[in-house]
Amino acid sequence: MRKLQMVDLKSQYDKIKDEVNASIQEVLDTTTYINGPLVHQFQADLEKYLGVKHVIPCANGTDALQIAMMGLELKPGDEVITADFTFAATVEVIALLQLTPVLVDVDMDTMNISIEALKKAITPKTKAIVPVHLFGRAANMDAIMEIANEYNLFVIEDNAQAIGANYASKDGSKVKVGAIGHVAATSFFPSKNLGCYGDGGAIFTNNDALAHKLRGIVNHGMYVRYHHDVVGVNSRLDSIQAGVLKAKLPHLDAYNAARREAAYKYNQALSVNPNIVVPEFDMNGDDHVFHQYVIRITNGKRDGLLEHLMAKGIPCAIYYPIPLHSQKAYVDSRYAEADFPVTNQLVKEVAALPMHTELDDEQIKFITDSVLEFV
């Protein structure tokens, strides 16, 4: 059996190395390392794939979130609502811009932002909502957009974990996540479903004026060299990373299908145990692209299970072990533990198993057998 890894980027690279190497060599031959032709080609390819008017590449996913908020001209003290159960980057940029983060609980079934908790958190100071498509599953965007329209709020999709997922709206239409809100941010960190070989990110929007502003912000506020029209940052996707992403983008749907297939096999094996809650999804659907495969262990043996798996050479992880409202940087007297019953339960139960495009049946059987023999 091949060595188990949380993410097997080497095996993935081996299958597309000629395409990736050719893109990298093109950059080396042309020496257009910053803002070169491959950046613009990848941008155009991704716009077409997502069905969105504007993609603005940038240096990483955290920058993408920050720049999106800068482009919306949110002011210090404006409240921005987001989920308590997610990676810190989402709330980090809110605090960095001196906005007021408002953390709310999530749904147990989807682990995405709770619509009821979201509604209760809205005040006259609320200006934006940041739904996170956690672990690759689309959040309830119909409800979120209805709330945003009712209260005149911006929606900034955190799409760092769900690129390629489709959202089936209640009107029967399908649209890629990241193309629904007013603006969206994604990450191309190497382990993402569409990952480069370093850091990278992008912002998406269908708003022409906002796109123009964002393009200035990512480049020191410049549209014409040495003319600084807006306050900006230095956040550009370099040409080598764009070349890698351009080579990998045509494979994204196949990568996501492979992840769903692996998740289906995990579910088939693990759902027989009443102490294991597997993620529900429609194998024929495409609203979940499984950036992570996360189960819940409900009999109090989660930590013991992780030790058991690691001892057998099976990588595993807890996403996420500490709620954002309990993190030292974001503790706030406005929050009460009673506000976060689901998040506080999830952090005690969730366990992530290996998930990537190269998982094979032998590996999945070894992993699931090992989980079941302990739980």
C-alpha positions in Angstrom: 0.0 0.0 0.0 1.2 3.5 -0.8 2.2 5.7 2.1 -0.9 7.5 3.5 -0.9 11.3 3.5 -3.5 13.9 4.3 -2.9 15.3 0.9 -0.9 13.5 -1.7 0.4 16.3 -3.9 3.4 14.3 -5.3 1.2 11.6 -6.9 -1.1 14.3 -8.3 1.9 16.2 -9.8 3.3 13.0 -11.3 0.2 12.7 -13.5 0.3 16.3 -14.8 4.0 17.1 -14.6 4.5 17.7 -18.3 1.7 20.3 -18.3 2.9 22.0 -15.1 6.6 21.9 -16.1 5.8 23.4 -19.5 4.0 26.3 -17.9 6.8 26.9 -15.4 9.4 26.7 -18.3 7.4 29.3 -20.2 7.7 31.8 -17.4 11.4 31.1 -17.1 11.9 31.5 -20.8 10.0 34.8 -21.0 11.2 36.1 -17.5 7.8 37.7 -17.0 7.7 36.7 -13.3 5.2 39.3 -12.1 1.9 40.0 -13.9 3.0 38.0 -17.0 0.9 36.5 -19.8 0.1 33.4 -17.8 -1.5 35.4 -15.0 -3.9 37.0 -17.5 -4.6 33.7 -19.2 -5.4 31.9 -15.9 -7.6 34.8 -14.9 -9.6 34.5 -18.2 -9.8 30.7 -17.8 -11.1 31.0 -14.3 -13.6 33.7 -15.2 -15.0 31.3 -17.8 -15.0 28.3 -15.5 -16.8 30.1 -12.7 -19.2 32.1 -14.9 -18.1 35.3 -13.2 -17.3 38.6 -14.9 -14.2 39.4 -13.0 -11.4 37.4 -11.4 -8.7 39.5 -9.6 -5.7 37.3 -8.8 -3.7 38.1 -5.6 -1.0 36.8 -3.4 -3.0 34.5 -1.0 -6.5 33.8 0.3 -6.2 35.9 3.4 -5.3 38.9 1.3 -8.2 38.1 -1.0 -10.6 38.5 2.0 -9.0 41.7 3.2 -8.9 43.3 -0.3 -12.6 42.4 -0.8 -13.5 44.2 2.4 -11.3 47.2 1.5 -13.0 47.4 -1.9 -16.4 47.6 -0.3 -15.2 50.5 1.7 -16.3 49.1 5.1 -15.5 51.5 7.9 -14.0 50.9 11.4 -16.8 49.9 13.7 -19.0 48.3 11.0 -20.2 44.9 12.0 -19.4 41.9 9.9 -21.1 38.6 10.7 -19.4 35.3 10.1 -19.3 31.7 11.4 -17.6 30.8 14.7 -16.5 27.4 13.4 -13.9 28.1 10.7 -10.2 29.0 10.2 -9.1 32.2 11.8 -8.3 34.0 8.5 -11.9 34.8 8.1 -12.2 36.8 11.3 -8.6 37.9 11.2 -9.0 40.3 8.3 -12.2 41.8 9.9 -10.3 42.7 13.0 -7.2 43.9 11.1 -9.4 46.4 9.3 -10.8 47.6 12.6 -14.2 46.3 11.7 -16.2 44.6 14.4 -16.4 40.8 14.0 -19.7 39.2 15.0 -19.3 35.4 15.4 -22.4 33.2 15.2 -23.1 29.5 15.6 -23.3 26.9 12.8 -25.7 24.2 11.8 -24.9 20.7 13.1 -25.7 18.9 9.8 -23.7 21.2 7.4 -21.3 22.9 9.8 -22.0 26.1 7.8 -23.3 29.3 9.2 -26.7 29.0 11.0 -29.4 31.0 9.2 -31.3 31.5 12.5 -28.2 32.7 14.3 -27.4 35.0 11.5 -30.8 36.6 11.6 -30.5 37.2 15.4 -27.1 38.8 15.1 -28.1 41.6 12.7 -28.1 45.2 14.2 -28.2 48.7 12.7 -24.4 48.5 12.6 -24.3 45.3 10.5 -22.8 45.9 7.0 -21.7 42.6 5.7 -22.0 38.8 6.0 -19.1 36.4 5.3 -20.5 32.9 4.7 -17.8 30.2 4.7 -18.4 27.2 2.4 -16.7 25.0 5.0 -14.9 21.8 4.1 -16.1 22.2 0.5 -19.9 22.3 1.1 -21.9 25.2 -0.2 -23.6 27.3 2.4 -27.3 28.2 2.2 -26.8 31.0 -0.2 -30.5 31.5 -1.1 -31.3 32.3 2.5 -28.2 34.4 3.0 -28.9 36.5 -0.1 -32.5 37.0 0.9 -31.3 38.3 4.3 -28.7 40.5 2.7 -31.3 42.0 0.3 -33.7 42.6 3.2 -31.2 44.5 5.3 -29.1 46.0 2.5 -25.9 44.0 3.5 -22.9 43.0 1.5 -22.2 39.3 1.1 -18.5 38.3 0.9 -18.2 34.5 0.1 -15.2 32.8 1.7 -14.7 30.2 -1.0 -11.2 29.1 0.1 -12.4 25.5 0.6 -15.1 25.0 -2.1 -13.8 26.1 -5.5 -15.7 24.2 -8.2 -18.7 23.4 -6.0 -22.1 24.2 -7.6 -25.0 25.7 -5.7 -28.5 24.6 -6.7 -30.8 27.5 -6.1 -34.4 27.0 -5.1 -35.4 28.5 -8.5 -33.8 25.4 -10.2 -30.7 27.2 -11.5 -27.1 26.1 -10.7 -24.2 28.5 -10.2 -20.7 28.1 -8.9 -20.1 29.1 -5.4 -18.1 32.3 -5.3 -20.3 33.8 -8.1 -23.3 34.4 -5.9 -22.5 37.1 -3.4 -21.4 40.6 -4.1 -17.7 39.5 -3.9 -15.9 36.3 -3.1 -12.4 35.3 -2.0 -10.5 32.1 -2.5 -7.2 30.6 -1.7 -4.8 28.6 -3.9 -2.8 27.2 -1.0 -1.2 23.9 -2.2 -3.6 21.6 -0.4 -6.7 23.3 -1.8 -8.8 21.5 -4.4 -7.2 23.9 -6.9 -3.8 24.6 -5.4 -0.6 26.1 -6.7 2.9 25.3 -5.5 3.2 28.2 -3.1 0.8 30.9 -2.0 -1.9 32.4 -4.2 -5.4 33.7 -4.1 -8.1 35.5 -6.0 -11.2 37.7 -5.7 -14.3 37.3 -7.8 -17.1 39.7 -8.5 -19.7 40.5 -11.2 -19.6 44.2 -10.2 -17.6 46.2 -12.8 -16.9 49.2 -10.5 -15.9 47.0 -7.6 -13.6 45.0 -9.9 -11.9 48.1 -11.0 -11.3 49.2 -7.5 -10.0 45.8 -6.4 -7.5 45.7 -9.3 -6.0 49.0 -8.0 -5.9 47.8 -4.4 -3.9 44.7 -5.2 -1.2 46.7 -6.9 -0.4 49.5 -4.4 -3.5 51.5 -5.5 -2.1 52.0 -9.0 -3.8 51.9 -12.3 -1.1 53.9 -14.0 2.5 53.4 -12.8 3.4 55.7 -9.9 -0.1 57.2 -9.8 -1.7 56.0 -6.6 -5.5 56.5 -6.8 -6.6 54.4 -3.9 -5.0 53.1 -0.7 -3.6 49.7 -1.8 -1.4 46.8 -0.8 1.2 44.7 -2.6 -0.7 41.4 -3.3 -0.1 39.9 -6.7 -0.2 36.3 -7.9 3.2 35.6 -9.5 3.5 34.1 -12.9 4.9 30.8 -11.9 2.0 30.1 -9.6 -0.4 31.2 -12.3 1.2 28.8 -14.7 0.7 25.9 -12.3 -2.9 26.9 -11.7 -3.6 27.3 -15.5 -2.3 23.7 -16.0 -4.4 22.3 -13.1 -7.7 24.2 -13.7 -8.8 21.8 -16.6 -8.5 18.9 -14.1 -10.5 20.6 -11.3 -13.9 18.9 -12.1 -12.2 15.5 -12.2 -10.3 16.2 -9.0 -13.6 17.2 -7.2 -15.3 14.1 -8.6 -12.5 11.9 -7.2 -12.9 13.5 -3.8 -16.7 12.9 -3.9 -16.1 9.2 -4.9 -13.6 8.8 -2.0 -16.1 10.5 0.4 -18.9 8.1 -0.8 -16.6 5.1 -0.1 -15.8 6.4 3.4 -19.5 6.9 4.1 -20.4 3.4 3.0 -17.9 1.9 5.3 -18.2 4.2 8.4 -22.0 4.8 8.5 -22.5 1.3 9.9 -21.3 2.5 13.3 -23.9 4.5 15.3 -21.1 6.4 17.1 -19.8 7.9 13.8 -21.7 10.7 12.0 -20.6 10.9 8.4 -21.2 13.9 6.1 -24.5 13.6 4.2 -24.3 14.4 0.5 -25.8 13.4 -2.8 -23.3 11.4 -4.8 -25.0 12.6 -7.9 -24.9 16.2 -6.8 -22.0 18.6 -6.9 -22.6 21.0 -4.0 -19.9 19.4 -1.9 -16.3 19.0 -3.2 -14.8 17.7 0.0 -11.8 19.9 0.7 -11.8 17.9 3.9 -13.6 14.7 4.9 -14.8 15.4 8.4 -16.7 12.9 10.6 -18.0 13.3 14.1 -17.3 10.8 16.9 -20.1 11.0 19.4 -19.1 8.5 22.1 -16.3 10.6 23.6 -13.5 8.6 21.9 -12.4 11.2 19.3 -9.1 12.0 20.9 -8.4 8.3 21.5 -9.2 7.6 17.9 -6.8 10.1 16.6 -4.0 8.6 18.7 -5.0 5.1 17.4 -4.8 6.2 13.8 -1.5 8.1 14.1 0.0 5.0 15.7 -1.0 3.1 12.6 0.6 5.6 10.3 -2.7 7.2 9.3 -2.6 11.0 9.2 -5.6 12.7 10.7 -6.5 16.1 12.2 -9.0 18.2 14.1 -10.6 21.0 12.0 -11.0 23.1 14.2 -10.0 22.4 17.8 -10.8 25.8 19.4 -13.8 28.0 18.5 -13.0 31.5 17.2 -14.9 33.0 20.1 -12.5 31.3 22.5 -9.3 32.3 20.7 -7.3 34.8 22.8 -7.2 37.3 19.9 -11.0 37.3 19.5 -12.4 36.9 23.0 -15.2 39.4 23.5 -17.5 40.1 26.4 -20.4 40.2 23.9 -20.2 36.5 23.5 -21.8 33.9 25.8 -21.1 30.2 25.7 -24.8 29.6 25.3 -24.6 31.3 21.9 -22.5 28.6 20.5 -23.9 25.1 21.5 -23.2 23.5 18.1 -19.7 24.9 17.7 -18.8 23.9 21.2 -20.0 20.3 20.5 -18.3 20.1 17.1 -14.8 21.0 18.5 -15.1 17.9 20.8 -16.3 15.5 18.1 -14.9 16.4 14.6 -12.1 14.3 13.1 -10.7 14.7 9.6 -9.4 11.7 7.6 -7.1 11.8 4.6 -8.8 13.4 1.6 -7.2 14.0 -1.8 -7.5 13.1 -5.4 -5.2 10.1 -5.3 -6.9 8.0 -2.6 -7.3 4.4 -3.7 -9.6 1.6 -2.5 -6.8 -0.2 -0.5 -6.0 3.0 1.4 -9.6 3.8 2.1 -10.3 0.2 3.4 -7.2 0.4 5.7 -8.3 3.7 7.1 -12.0 2.8 7.6 -11.1 -0.6 9.1 -8.8 1.1 11.5 -11.5 3.7 12.5 -14.1 1.0 13.1 -11.8 -1.3 15.1 -11.3 1.5 17.6 -14.7 3.2 17.7 
